Amino acid sequence: MKAGYRVWIEDEEGNRIFGEGPYQLLELIEELGSINKASKKMNMSYSKTMRIIKKTEEKLGIKLLDREIGGIDGGGAKLTDNCKELMERYGKFRDACTAGIERIYNETF
């Protein structure tokens, strides 16, 4: 047995702003250099991916991606420095939560 949980960041009204889904999506965009390829790998439509990115950008007030549209190489996308910092902080937060929950679970059960 193990503890099950999900971790995300909310605004003051309790609305989700950022969590594991957007985190994984951004990781794939960074890895693949493409929003479209990341969308396909997550079995998500490009339009849904863009809605997630735009919504997250609006709620956080930061730009997540630098995009290059079209061109000879077909364009691409890279994470902004602000996005990389967000992901690093979220990753540390998630990992600390995991360690704490596992510790509490082991102490309790």
DRENDO-1510 file (C-alpha; in Angstrom, 1 decimal, always signed):
<recs>
REC; n; res; u; v; w
REC; 1; MET; +0.0; +0.0; +0.0 .
REC; 2; LYS; +1.0; +3.6; -0.5 .
REC; 3; ALA; -0.6; +7.0; -0.1 .
REC; 4; GLY; -2.3; +8.6; -3.1 .
REC; 5; TYR; -2.3; +12.3; -3.6 .
REC; 6; ARG; -2.2; +15.2; -6.2 .
REC; 7; VAL; -0.4; +18.5; -5.8 .
REC; 8; TRP; -1.1; +21.7; -7.5 .
REC; 9; ILE; -1.0; +25.5; -7.0 .
REC; 10; GLU; -4.2; +27.5; -6.5 .
REC; 11; ASP; -5.1; +31.1; -6.5 .
REC; 12; GLU; -6.8; +32.8; -3.5 .
REC; 13; GLU; -10.2; +31.7; -4.8 .
REC; 14; GLY; -9.2; +28.0; -4.9 .
REC; 15; ASN; -8.9; +27.8; -8.7 .
REC; 16; ARG; -6.1; +25.6; -10.0 .
REC; 17; ILE; -3.3; +27.6; -11.6 .
REC; 18; PHE; -0.5; +25.0; -12.2 .
REC; 19; GLY; -0.1; +21.3; -11.6 .
REC; 20; GLU; +1.3; +18.1; -12.9 .
REC; 21; GLY; -0.5; +18.2; -16.3 .
REC; 22; PRO; +0.9; +21.5; -17.4 .
REC; 23; TYR; +4.3; +20.6; -15.9 .
REC; 24; GLN; +4.5; +17.5; -18.0 .
REC; 25; LEU; +3.3; +19.3; -21.1 .
REC; 26; LEU; +6.0; +22.0; -20.7 .
REC; 27; GLU; +8.7; +19.3; -20.0 .
REC; 28; LEU; +7.7; +17.7; -23.4 .
REC; 29; ILE; +7.8; +21.0; -25.2 .
REC; 30; GLU; +11.3; +21.6; -23.9 .
REC; 31; GLU; +12.4; +18.1; -24.8 .
REC; 32; LEU; +10.8; +18.0; -28.3 .
REC; 33; GLY; +11.1; +21.7; -29.2 .
REC; 34; SER; +7.5; +21.7; -30.5 .
REC; 35; ILE; +4.1; +22.4; -29.1 .
REC; 36; ASN; +2.5; +20.2; -31.7 .
REC; 37; LYS; +4.8; +17.2; -31.0 .
REC; 38; ALA; +4.2; +17.5; -27.3 .
REC; 39; SER; +0.5; +17.7; -27.8 .
REC; 40; LYS; +0.6; +14.5; -29.9 .
REC; 41; LYS; +2.7; +12.7; -27.3 .
REC; 42; MET; +0.2; +13.5; -24.6 .
REC; 43; ASN; -2.7; +12.5; -26.9 .
REC; 44; MET; -4.1; +16.1; -26.7 .
REC; 45; SER; -5.3; +18.4; -29.5 .
REC; 46; TYR; -3.1; +21.3; -30.3 .
REC; 47; SER; -6.0; +23.7; -29.5 .
REC; 48; LYS; -6.4; +22.2; -26.0 .
REC; 49; THR; -2.7; +22.5; -25.4 .
REC; 50; MET; -2.7; +26.2; -26.4 .
REC; 51; ARG; -5.7; +26.8; -24.2 .
REC; 52; ILE; -3.8; +25.3; -21.2 .
REC; 53; ILE; -0.7; +27.4; -22.0 .
REC; 54; LYS; -2.7; +30.7; -22.5 .
REC; 55; LYS; -4.8; +30.1; -19.3 .
REC; 56; THR; -1.6; +29.3; -17.3 .
REC; 57; GLU; +0.1; +32.4; -18.6 .
REC; 58; GLU; -2.8; +34.6; -17.8 .
REC; 59; LYS; -3.2; +33.3; -14.3 .
REC; 60; LEU; +0.5; +33.5; -13.5 .
REC; 61; GLY; +1.1; +36.7; -15.3 .
REC; 62; ILE; +4.2; +35.3; -17.1 .
REC; 63; LYS; +5.1; +34.2; -20.6 .
REC; 64; LEU; +5.8; +30.5; -20.7 .
REC; 65; LEU; +7.1; +30.0; -24.2 .
REC; 66; ASP; +9.1; +31.6; -26.9 .
REC; 67; ARG; +7.6; +30.5; -30.2 .
REC; 68; GLU; +8.9; +30.5; -33.7 .
REC; 69; ILE; +6.2; +30.0; -36.3 .
REC; 70; GLY; +6.8; +28.3; -39.6 .
REC; 71; GLY; +10.0; +28.8; -41.5 .
REC; 72; ILE; +12.3; +26.4; -43.2 .
REC; 73; ASP; +12.7; +24.2; -40.1 .
REC; 74; GLY; +9.0; +24.3; -39.3 .
REC; 75; GLY; +9.1; +26.6; -36.3 .
REC; 76; GLY; +9.4; +25.5; -32.7 .
REC; 77; ALA; +9.0; +26.5; -29.1 .
REC; 78; LYS; +11.3; +26.9; -26.1 .
REC; 79; LEU; +10.6; +27.6; -22.5 .
REC; 80; THR; +11.2; +31.1; -21.2 .
REC; 81; ASP; +13.5; +31.7; -18.3 .
REC; 82; ASN; +10.4; +32.5; -16.2 .
REC; 83; CYS; +8.9; +29.2; -17.2 .
REC; 84; LYS; +12.1; +27.3; -16.3 .
REC; 85; GLU; +12.1; +28.9; -12.9 .
REC; 86; LEU; +8.4; +28.1; -12.3 .
REC; 87; MET; +9.1; +24.5; -13.3 .
REC; 88; GLU; +12.1; +24.2; -11.0 .
REC; 89; ARG; +10.2; +25.7; -8.1 .
REC; 90; TYR; +7.1; +23.5; -8.7 .
REC; 91; GLY; +9.4; +20.4; -9.0 .
REC; 92; LYS; +11.0; +21.2; -5.7 .
REC; 93; PHE; +7.6; +21.8; -4.1 .
REC; 94; ARG; +6.2; +18.5; -5.5 .
REC; 95; ASP; +9.2; +16.5; -4.4 .
REC; 96; ALA; +9.0; +18.0; -0.9 .
REC; 97; CYS; +5.3; +17.1; -0.7 .
REC; 98; THR; +6.1; +13.6; -1.9 .
REC; 99; ALA; +8.8; +13.1; +0.8 .
REC; 100; GLY; +6.5; +14.5; +3.5 .
REC; 101; ILE; +3.5; +12.4; +2.6 .
REC; 102; GLU; +5.6; +9.3; +2.3 .
REC; 103; ARG; +7.1; +10.0; +5.8 .
REC; 104; ILE; +3.7; +10.7; +7.3 .
REC; 105; TYR; +2.3; +7.6; +5.7 .
REC; 106; ASN; +5.1; +5.4; +6.9 .
REC; 107; GLU; +4.8; +6.8; +10.5 .
REC; 108; THR; +1.0; +6.2; +10.4 .
REC; 109; PHE; +0.8; +2.8; +8.8 .
</recs>
